[in-house]
């Protein structure tokens, strides 16, 4: 049983305003596309009922170093100590009016989720064009809040608790006002269920990253 399903850095402990603005600048400059999600058959689909947003992709050490220190600290302090070895390209996301992302997980982290080579433009989460990623699976996810809280309404990040015992039929869902602070960094195991509620006013900007490692045994 995990003692902590989400480790949060806010305020002076979070990402600096300068680095937030750096990620926003890079994200807005990158080529934008309609966000997709992975179906139960591992196919990528675009369905506004499940996920509605616009995304672009960021890569390079200067980008990754905005995220990596938070993952290393959370992985140790939360007691997970997962074996993580590689980071995927970072996803810059824009949620506009009525856009959202329904309940989902980022990866199962087991051997069924380990990546195989696929030389195509839009690989699924179990495919990769990077030889160093072959055989690895998503294990730790990161979500960075880039907008000021007053820039939008709605668009809250929610999590589902892990079941406390085998008889649990309904899982508690929760959020935290601190998640809305610009520079807040949320680090959590990729198999934790979460969602972004619909934006009702303004635009919500975020950066999302996934750290991969050998599948759990």
Residue frames as qw, qx, qy, qz and C-alpha x, y, z in Angstrom:
[[0.000, 0.888, 0.459, 0.000, 0.00, 0.00, 0.00],
 [0.388, 0.451, -0.032, 0.803, 1.34, 3.45, -0.93],
 [0.289, -0.555, -0.476, 0.619, 1.52, 5.89, 1.97],
 [0.094, 0.630, -0.030, -0.770, 1.61, 8.84, -0.45],
 [0.615, 0.470, 0.599, 0.207, -0.13, 8.84, -3.82],
 [0.362, 0.819, 0.142, 0.423, 0.91, 12.41, -4.70],
 [0.567, -0.422, -0.136, 0.694, 3.87, 14.51, -3.60],
 [0.212, 0.896, 0.309, 0.239, 3.39, 18.26, -4.04],
 [0.487, -0.174, -0.058, 0.854, 5.85, 21.15, -4.27],
 [0.072, 0.876, 0.413, 0.240, 4.34, 24.65, -3.96],
 [0.250, -0.961, 0.024, 0.114, 5.45, 28.20, -3.27],
 [0.012, -0.834, 0.540, 0.111, 9.20, 28.61, -2.88],
 [0.573, -0.241, 0.780, 0.066, 9.57, 24.83, -3.09],
 [0.724, 0.526, 0.439, -0.073, 7.88, 24.70, -6.50],
 [0.619, 0.327, 0.331, 0.632, 9.11, 25.68, -9.96],
 [0.199, -0.425, -0.081, 0.879, 10.30, 29.28, -10.15],
 [0.413, 0.760, 0.284, -0.414, 8.25, 31.89, -11.99],
 [0.122, 0.689, -0.523, -0.487, 11.14, 32.36, -14.43],
 [0.143, -0.144, 0.950, 0.237, 11.17, 28.68, -15.34],
 [0.409, 0.529, 0.694, -0.266, 7.39, 28.61, -15.63],
 [0.348, 0.807, -0.016, -0.476, 7.55, 31.50, -18.09],
 [0.025, -0.504, 0.767, 0.397, 10.36, 29.73, -19.96],
 [0.291, 0.153, 0.942, 0.064, 8.20, 26.61, -20.39],
 [0.395, 0.706, 0.450, -0.379, 5.20, 28.71, -21.46],
 [0.204, 0.751, -0.345, -0.525, 7.29, 30.52, -24.09],
 [0.064, -0.301, 0.898, 0.313, 8.67, 27.27, -25.47],
 [0.342, 0.331, 0.868, -0.144, 5.26, 25.61, -25.38],
 [0.391, 0.758, 0.278, -0.442, 3.52, 28.43, -27.24],
 [0.156, 0.683, -0.522, -0.486, 6.28, 28.48, -29.88],
 [0.253, -0.138, 0.942, 0.174, 6.06, 24.71, -30.55],
 [0.374, -0.061, -0.639, -0.670, 3.74, 23.20, -33.14],
 [0.480, -0.035, 0.543, -0.688, 0.31, 22.59, -31.63],
 [0.350, -0.044, -0.844, -0.403, -1.98, 19.60, -32.16],
 [0.715, -0.369, -0.109, -0.583, -5.28, 18.23, -30.91],
 [0.292, -0.409, 0.802, -0.324, -4.78, 16.09, -27.80],
 [0.737, 0.019, -0.583, -0.342, -5.48, 12.37, -28.09],
 [0.579, -0.438, 0.574, -0.378, -5.93, 9.56, -25.57],
 [0.186, 0.252, -0.937, -0.154, -5.20, 5.87, -25.60],
 [0.782, -0.149, -0.171, -0.581, -8.14, 3.49, -25.88],
 [0.790, -0.335, 0.470, -0.206, -8.45, 0.09, -24.24],
 [0.923, 0.299, 0.187, 0.151, -7.05, -1.45, -27.43],
 [0.572, -0.440, 0.229, 0.653, -3.92, 0.75, -27.22],
 [0.398, 0.537, 0.432, 0.605, -5.04, 2.90, -30.15],
 [0.138, -0.241, -0.168, 0.946, -4.74, 6.69, -30.09],
 [0.057, 0.668, 0.688, 0.276, -8.10, 8.44, -30.38],
 [0.011, 0.077, -0.116, 0.990, -9.36, 12.01, -30.34],
 [0.317, -0.569, -0.728, -0.213, -12.67, 12.21, -28.49],
 [0.058, -0.494, 0.170, -0.851, -13.80, 15.44, -26.83],
 [0.749, -0.506, -0.222, -0.366, -16.03, 13.48, -24.47],
 [0.886, -0.265, -0.203, 0.322, -12.92, 11.95, -22.91],
 [0.528, -0.426, 0.061, 0.732, -10.24, 14.56, -23.55],
 [0.353, 0.847, 0.277, 0.285, -10.38, 18.02, -25.05],
 [0.364, -0.815, 0.156, 0.424, -7.26, 20.22, -25.15],
 [0.628, 0.743, -0.201, 0.116, -4.39, 21.33, -27.37],
 [0.776, -0.514, 0.235, 0.280, -0.85, 20.06, -26.84],
 [0.522, 0.762, -0.372, 0.094, 2.69, 20.61, -28.10],
 [0.947, -0.197, -0.100, 0.231, 5.91, 18.76, -27.29],
 [0.034, -0.919, 0.370, -0.134, 9.10, 19.99, -25.63],
 [0.965, -0.087, -0.061, 0.240, 12.45, 18.23, -25.42],
 [0.444, 0.641, -0.320, 0.538, 16.08, 18.86, -24.52],
 [0.575, -0.159, -0.591, 0.543, 18.11, 18.88, -21.31],
 [0.003, -0.152, 0.205, -0.967, 17.24, 22.50, -20.50],
 [0.623, -0.286, -0.272, -0.675, 13.58, 21.44, -20.50],
 [0.787, -0.197, -0.585, 0.022, 14.09, 18.18, -18.61],
 [0.421, 0.045, -0.540, 0.728, 16.10, 19.88, -15.86],
 [0.348, -0.339, 0.050, -0.873, 12.99, 21.92, -15.00],
 [0.835, -0.239, -0.202, -0.453, 11.37, 18.65, -13.90],
 [0.749, 0.151, -0.618, 0.184, 14.02, 16.09, -12.95],
 [0.128, 0.285, -0.639, 0.702, 14.99, 17.48, -9.48],
 [0.599, -0.195, 0.210, -0.747, 11.36, 17.33, -8.32],
 [0.904, 0.041, -0.343, -0.252, 11.00, 13.70, -9.39],
 [0.569, 0.262, -0.664, 0.408, 14.23, 12.66, -7.69],
 [0.109, -0.256, 0.553, -0.785, 13.21, 14.31, -4.41],
 [0.734, -0.106, 0.061, -0.668, 9.60, 13.07, -4.46],
 [0.834, 0.140, -0.524, -0.104, 10.67, 9.54, -5.34],
 [0.427, 0.179, -0.700, 0.544, 12.90, 9.51, -2.25],
 [0.174, -0.160, 0.457, -0.858, 10.81, 11.51, 0.23],
 [0.743, -0.066, -0.083, -0.661, 7.51, 9.78, -0.60],
 [0.574, -0.305, 0.742, -0.164, 9.17, 6.42, 0.00],
 [0.864, 0.421, 0.020, -0.275, 8.46, 5.04, -3.50],
 [0.341, -0.586, 0.671, 0.300, 12.09, 4.66, -4.59],
 [0.841, 0.462, 0.265, -0.096, 10.98, 3.47, -8.02],
 [0.558, -0.219, 0.510, 0.616, 13.72, 2.59, -10.49],
 [0.464, 0.843, 0.232, -0.146, 13.36, 5.33, -13.13],
 [0.653, -0.209, 0.395, 0.611, 15.86, 5.84, -15.92],
 [0.234, 0.154, 0.492, 0.824, 14.48, 7.94, -18.79],
 [0.224, 0.542, 0.371, -0.720, 12.12, 10.84, -19.41],
 [0.436, 0.552, 0.631, 0.328, 9.75, 11.22, -22.35],
 [0.133, 0.343, 0.189, 0.910, 9.29, 14.49, -24.22],
 [0.021, 0.342, 0.578, -0.740, 7.37, 16.94, -22.06],
 [0.060, 0.584, 0.704, 0.400, 3.79, 17.74, -23.03],
 [0.027, 0.130, 0.185, -0.974, 2.70, 21.38, -22.91],
 [0.009, -0.501, -0.852, -0.151, -1.09, 21.52, -22.61],
 [0.167, -0.044, 0.029, -0.985, -3.68, 24.27, -23.13],
 [0.002, -0.494, -0.864, 0.092, -7.19, 23.82, -21.72],
 [0.113, -0.165, -0.161, -0.966, -9.67, 26.37, -23.07],
 [0.542, -0.056, 0.241, -0.803, -13.35, 26.89, -22.38],
 [0.898, 0.011, 0.103, -0.427, -15.17, 23.60, -21.60],
 [0.674, 0.422, -0.604, 0.050, -12.01, 21.59, -22.24],
 [0.696, -0.506, 0.404, -0.310, -11.04, 18.82, -19.81],
 [0.433, 0.319, -0.842, -0.051, -9.54, 15.35, -19.39],
 [0.826, -0.354, -0.119, -0.422, -11.76, 12.66, -17.86],
 [0.715, -0.521, 0.459, -0.082, -10.59, 10.02, -15.36],
 [0.827, 0.471, -0.300, 0.064, -7.52, 8.13, -16.61],
 [0.718, -0.557, 0.274, 0.315, -4.13, 6.75, -15.67],
 [0.230, 0.824, -0.420, -0.303, -0.88, 7.52, -17.49],
 [0.525, 0.404, -0.744, -0.082, 0.40, 3.95, -17.52],
 [0.903, -0.326, -0.189, -0.205, 0.05, 0.56, -15.88],
 [0.163, -0.777, 0.585, -0.163, 3.80, 0.31, -15.06],
 [0.809, -0.185, 0.556, -0.048, 3.80, -3.48, -15.54],
 [0.403, -0.211, 0.733, 0.506, 5.26, -5.69, -18.27],
 [0.401, 0.618, 0.658, 0.155, 2.16, -5.26, -20.43],
 [0.092, 0.975, 0.131, -0.153, 2.98, -1.54, -20.48],
 [0.530, -0.478, 0.396, 0.578, 6.64, -1.87, -21.47],
 [0.386, 0.763, -0.134, -0.500, 7.52, -0.01, -24.64],
 [0.764, 0.146, 0.525, 0.345, 8.29, -1.64, -27.99],
 [0.192, -0.326, 0.366, 0.850, 9.94, 0.01, -30.99],
 [0.425, 0.678, 0.598, 0.047, 7.62, 1.66, -33.51],
 [0.303, -0.153, 0.259, 0.904, 8.93, 4.04, -36.15],
 [0.054, 0.680, 0.612, 0.400, 5.89, 6.28, -36.53],
 [0.079, 0.514, -0.041, 0.853, 5.06, 9.92, -35.94],
 [0.506, -0.462, 0.190, -0.703, 2.51, 9.45, -33.15],
 [0.433, 0.050, -0.890, 0.137, 3.43, 6.38, -31.07],
 [0.656, -0.608, -0.320, -0.313, 1.12, 5.18, -28.31],
 [0.397, -0.775, 0.403, -0.282, 2.28, 5.08, -24.70],
 [0.854, -0.247, 0.452, 0.067, 3.53, 1.51, -25.22],
 [0.778, 0.477, 0.179, 0.368, 5.51, 2.42, -28.35],
 [0.291, -0.840, 0.171, 0.424, 8.69, 4.42, -28.83],
 [0.688, 0.697, -0.113, 0.167, 11.10, 5.59, -31.49],
 [0.098, -0.812, 0.520, -0.248, 13.83, 5.96, -28.86],
 [0.737, 0.170, -0.648, 0.090, 16.05, 2.89, -28.54],
 [0.142, 0.257, -0.683, 0.669, 16.82, 3.82, -24.92],
 [0.549, -0.127, 0.272, -0.780, 13.12, 3.54, -24.01],
 [0.717, 0.061, -0.607, -0.337, 12.57, 0.01, -25.33],
 [0.606, -0.145, -0.751, 0.219, 11.43, -2.31, -22.54],
 [0.101, -0.051, -0.496, 0.861, 10.67, 0.54, -20.11],
 [0.182, -0.658, -0.695, -0.226, 7.28, 1.63, -18.76],
 [0.125, -0.651, 0.048, -0.748, 5.86, 4.83, -17.32],
 [0.566, -0.287, -0.684, 0.360, 6.31, 4.81, -13.54],
 [0.218, -0.548, -0.365, 0.720, 6.25, 8.43, -12.32],
 [0.218, 0.718, 0.456, 0.478, 4.14, 11.28, -13.71],
 [0.275, -0.331, -0.217, 0.876, 4.57, 15.01, -13.18],
 [0.129, 0.785, 0.499, 0.343, 2.10, 17.86, -13.68],
 [0.342, -0.200, -0.162, 0.904, 3.31, 21.47, -13.43],
 [0.108, 0.853, 0.493, -0.135, 0.83, 24.32, -13.06],
 [0.466, 0.106, 0.201, 0.855, 1.90, 27.16, -15.38],
 [0.090, -0.665, -0.360, -0.649, -1.10, 29.51, -15.21],
 [0.088, -0.156, 0.488, -0.854, -1.94, 31.92, -12.44],
 [0.076, 0.349, 0.899, -0.254, -5.00, 30.69, -10.54],
 [0.248, 0.613, 0.325, -0.676, -6.98, 33.85, -11.37],
 [0.131, 0.355, -0.579, -0.722, -6.41, 33.34, -15.12],
 [0.454, -0.076, -0.761, -0.457, -9.08, 30.63, -15.31],
 [0.609, -0.208, 0.443, -0.625, -11.98, 28.98, -13.49],
 [0.976, 0.098, 0.058, -0.186, -12.64, 25.24, -13.23],
 [0.642, 0.596, -0.456, 0.159, -9.83, 23.12, -14.62],
 [0.489, -0.649, 0.511, -0.281, -9.00, 21.54, -11.26],
 [0.463, 0.324, -0.825, 0.007, -6.77, 18.47, -10.95],
 [0.786, -0.347, 0.216, -0.463, -8.46, 15.61, -9.06],
 [0.216, 0.350, -0.910, 0.047, -7.08, 12.32, -7.78],
 [0.852, -0.271, -0.261, -0.364, -8.68, 9.06, -6.70],
 [0.443, -0.589, 0.633, -0.237, -7.44, 7.41, -3.51],
 [0.360, 0.213, -0.903, -0.097, -6.12, 3.87, -3.63],
 [0.764, -0.398, -0.348, -0.371, -8.60, 1.31, -2.17],
 [0.276, -0.622, 0.596, -0.427, -7.89, 0.69, 1.50],
 [0.462, -0.135, 0.864, -0.148, -9.09, -2.93, 1.40],
 [0.068, 0.051, 0.881, 0.466, -10.60, -5.46, -0.99],
 [0.075, 0.604, 0.785, -0.117, -14.19, -4.59, -0.03],
 [0.007, 0.512, 0.035, -0.859, -13.90, -0.92, -1.08],
 [0.455, 0.552, 0.675, 0.180, -16.58, -0.24, -3.69],
 [0.226, 0.930, 0.178, 0.228, -16.29, 3.56, -4.04],
 [0.660, -0.013, -0.133, 0.739, -13.02, 5.47, -4.05],
 [0.165, -0.849, -0.220, 0.452, -12.62, 8.90, -2.48],
 [0.534, 0.551, 0.206, 0.608, -11.79, 11.69, -4.94],
 [0.372, -0.808, -0.165, 0.427, -10.04, 14.89, -3.92],
 [0.490, 0.660, 0.017, 0.569, -8.22, 18.02, -5.03],
 [0.518, -0.541, -0.241, 0.617, -6.34, 20.81, -3.27],
 [0.179, 0.972, 0.124, -0.092, -6.40, 24.60, -3.81],
 [0.393, -0.693, 0.442, 0.413, -2.58, 24.55, -3.72],
 [0.655, 0.188, 0.625, 0.382, -2.60, 22.69, -7.04],
 [0.357, 0.853, 0.349, 0.150, -3.74, 25.93, -8.73],
 [0.275, -0.867, 0.178, 0.375, -0.72, 27.99, -7.68],
 [0.629, 0.733, -0.257, 0.031, 1.60, 28.88, -10.55],
 [0.195, 0.634, -0.712, 0.231, 4.74, 26.76, -10.20],
 [0.742, -0.269, 0.502, -0.354, 3.07, 23.97, -8.22],
 [0.393, 0.386, -0.806, -0.216, 4.58, 20.61, -9.13],
 [0.844, -0.156, 0.296, -0.418, 2.55, 17.42, -8.60],
 [0.265, 0.427, -0.858, -0.107, 4.50, 14.14, -8.68],
 [0.767, -0.085, 0.421, -0.477, 2.64, 10.83, -8.54],
 [0.432, -0.100, 0.871, 0.213, 2.90, 7.18, -9.64],
 [0.235, 0.161, -0.540, -0.792, 1.71, 6.84, -13.24],
 [0.264, -0.266, -0.906, -0.197, -0.89, 4.22, -12.27],
 [0.017, 0.403, 0.585, -0.704, -2.79, 6.67, -10.00],
 [0.169, 0.644, 0.672, 0.325, -6.19, 7.69, -11.39],
 [0.141, -0.475, -0.157, 0.854, -6.66, 11.42, -12.00],
 [0.318, 0.677, 0.572, 0.337, -8.55, 13.96, -14.11],
 [0.120, -0.108, -0.025, 0.987, -8.78, 17.66, -15.03],
 [0.233, 0.637, 0.666, -0.312, -12.28, 19.09, -14.61],
 [0.394, 0.677, 0.428, 0.451, -13.77, 21.30, -17.36],
 [0.254, -0.131, -0.073, 0.955, -12.46, 24.86, -17.63],
 [0.100, 0.759, 0.639, -0.076, -15.40, 27.26, -17.29],
 [0.126, 0.990, 0.033, -0.046, -13.52, 30.51, -17.93],
 [0.117, -0.849, 0.488, 0.165, -10.10, 31.51, -19.29],
 [0.796, 0.420, -0.436, 0.015, -7.23, 29.19, -20.21],
 [0.745, -0.577, 0.335, 0.007, -5.27, 26.70, -18.09],
 [0.563, 0.648, -0.510, 0.051, -1.66, 25.96, -19.06],
 [0.783, -0.493, 0.375, -0.053, 0.34, 23.02, -17.74],
 [0.393, 0.573, -0.713, -0.094, 3.39, 20.89, -18.47],
 [0.922, -0.206, 0.220, -0.243, 3.25, 17.12, -18.06],
 [0.270, 0.600, -0.752, -0.034, 6.13, 14.66, -17.94],
 [0.968, -0.157, 0.009, -0.196, 6.54, 10.90, -17.59],
 [0.076, -0.662, 0.745, -0.042, 9.55, 9.11, -16.17],
 [0.921, 0.137, -0.271, -0.245, 10.11, 5.53, -17.32],
 [0.218, -0.563, 0.784, -0.145, 11.89, 2.56, -15.82],
 [0.214, 0.065, -0.966, -0.132, 11.91, -1.24, -15.80],
 [0.623, -0.377, -0.376, -0.573, 8.35, -2.60, -15.31],
 [0.525, -0.457, 0.533, -0.481, 7.36, -3.69, -11.83],
 [0.400, 0.177, -0.895, -0.089, 7.96, -7.38, -11.17]]
